[in-house]
Amino acid sequence: MAEFSITDSLSSSSGTDFAEIIVVRHGQTIWNFQGKCQGQLDIELNEVGKQQAAAVADRLSKEPKISAVYSSDLKRALETAETIASRCGGLEVVKDLDLRERHMGSLQGVGFSESEKTNPIGYNILKSRNENQEIPGGGESLDQLYERCKSALLRIGRKHIGERVVVVSHGASIEVLYKWACADGKYAGNIRNASITVFHLYADDKWAVKVWADITHLSPY
């Protein structure tokens, strides 16, 4: 995928039979930095995250036209999306709760290294990759996350055939979307804060991944 450039894709919204969906992971938060599980707890961007949001917004503003910006309603995603929307023509951000991070149940708010000792059941479920097992404390299974995020991107993609749109979401959500779009379903590596992944959704609902977790726009903060 490395040879594909976003600027090689949709330079015009006419004559194409796919939607180009640019999926951005939110910028960094203090909990990202500290290694704490956020899940659906509403944590704001830290200063590094704000710089990352500005960097990805600057990159996208120099590329072909963005028709719409969608985002999880959680603050870290929404602030990233608003920064992008402001730089890309002053668009209004459309909030979509289906773009939220996976609900991590009793793991939320706890450091990952700590939860291995204090909540071994939840931690082992998280690490096991068992797709139909929910995390205790109201958490989601991977299957539930997959269906929720797939529904959101299908809804957005079908609405924007022939256009480029931005979706700001979260690490686990982007990971399951990759699995959906790839025949082998294998996870392709880390999804860094403010990274860019590009999906094409065709009119027949066929998906393809064109760019994966690109961070060439980021400085080593």
N, C-alpha and C positions, 0 to 999 in steps of 0.2 A: 504493500500500500504506500510505501514511502515515496514512490515516484509520482503520485497523484498530487496536484496542487488544487486548492480550493478555487483559485482564480482560473483554473482550466475547466471548471464545471459550468454552471449556469451564468453565462455572461448576458443573457437576455431571457426574459420570461416567456417568450413566444416560441412555438414550435417544439416544445419538449413534452415528453409524456411521463415525467416524474416530478415529484417535489424534492427539493434539496433541503434537508433538515440538518442544521448545524447545531449539534448538541454540545453545550458548554457546561462543564462542572463549575459550580460556584467557587469564588475565591476563598482563601484561607480564613479560618476562624482561630481564636485562641485555643479552642478544644482540638482542632486539627493539629495544631502545634504541640499541644500537650499529650496527644494520643488518647483522648477521651472519646467515648462513643456518643455521638450526637443523636442519631436516629431522627425522630421527629420533634425533638426539643429545639426551641427557636433561638439559635445563637447567631449573633451578628458577625459581620466581617471584622477582622482586626486590620491594622494599618497595612500589613503585607497583602491581605486579601483585597483591600481597596485599590492598591497599586496593581495587583493582578487583574482586577476587573477593568481598570483603566487601560491596561495593556491589551487585553483581548478586545475591548471596545475599539481601540485605535486600529488594530489590525482589521477588524470586520468593517470598519468605516471606509477603508481604502479598497475594499473588494466590491464585486457586483451588488446591486441593490438588494436590501433586505426588505421583504414585504410585511413581516410581522415578527413580534417577539413574544414568546410564551415563557412562563416561569412557574415553578413551584411557588407556593405562597410563603414558604419559610424565609425569614429575613435574609439569610446568607445568600440564597438564590435570588430573591427578589431585588436586593441591592445590586447584585451583579447584573441582572437583567436590565434594571433601570439605567445603569451606567452605559450598557450597550445600546439601549433604545435611544438614549439622549444623543449619542454620537452617530447613530445611523438614521438621521432624519427626524428625530424627535417623536418616535413612535410611542404609542401607549402600550404598556406591558399588559398582556392578558394572563391573569393568574389561573392556574389549573391545579387543583389539589391532587390530582392523579399523578403529578410530576414530583410529589414529595419523596423524600428518602424513605427507605424501609423502616418500618416501626420496629425498633430493637427491644421492645418490652423492658424487662428488668435490667438489661445491659445499659440502658440509656443513662448518661450522666456519670458513668464509671469508666475509669481507665481500662484499656484493653488488657494490659498486663495484670492489673489488679483483679479484674473479673475472672481471670483464669483460676484464681485462688478463692475468691469470695462467691462466685456464681458459676461453678464448674459445669452445671447442667446447661445453662444458657450459653456459656462460652463454647462448649463442645458442639451444641447444635449449630452455632454460628460457623464454626470451623469445619464441621462435617460436610457441609454443602448438601445435606439432605433436603431435597427440594420441597417436600410436602410437610415438613415439621416446623411448627410455629415456635417462636422463641417465647418462653414463659413470661407472664406479665403483660399480656396483650400484644405481643409482637407478631409480626407477619412471617409466614413461610416464604421461601423463594418463589414458589408457584403463585402465591397471592400477589407478591410484588411484580412478578412477570406479567400477570394478566392485567394488573392496574396500569403499568407503564406502557404495555403494548396497546391497550385501548386508547390511551392518551395520544400516542404517536400516530396510530391509524387515523384517529379523528382529526388530528392536525394535518397530517399528510394528505388525506383525501380532500381537504378543504383548500389546499394550496398546490395542486398539480400545476407545474409550469412556473413555480415561484421558489424563492429562497427564503427560508424562515429560520429564526433562532429559537432554540429551546434551552432554557437553563434549568438544570436538574442536579442530581447528586450521584455520588460514586456508585453505590450499589444499584441504583436505578439504571445508570448507564451500562453497567456490567450486564444486567439481564437483557437489555436491549441488544447488546452485541451478540449474546447467545441466540437471540431470536433471529437476527439477521444473517448469521453465519451457519452454514450447513453442518459444520463439525461441532458447533456449539462450544468450542474451547475458548477459555478466557485468554486474552492477548496481552495481559500485563497491566501495570499500574495506571490508574486514571488520576492524574495529578490535578490539583486545584487549578482552575481556569484553563484546563486543557480543552481542545476542540476535537470532537468526533463528528464525522459527516456521514449521514445516511441518505440514500436515494430510495424513495418510495415510488414505485411505478403504478400506473393506473390499474393493473391487475393485482395490486397488493403485494407484489414481489418486492423484497427488500435487498439492498446491497450496502455494505460498508465501504466507503471510499477513502476516508481518513480516520485514523485511530489515535486518540489521545495525544494530539500534536501540541507541543509546548514551545515551538520555535519562536513564538512572539514574547516569551517570558524571559526576563533577566534573572540571574541567579540571586534572588532576594535573600 
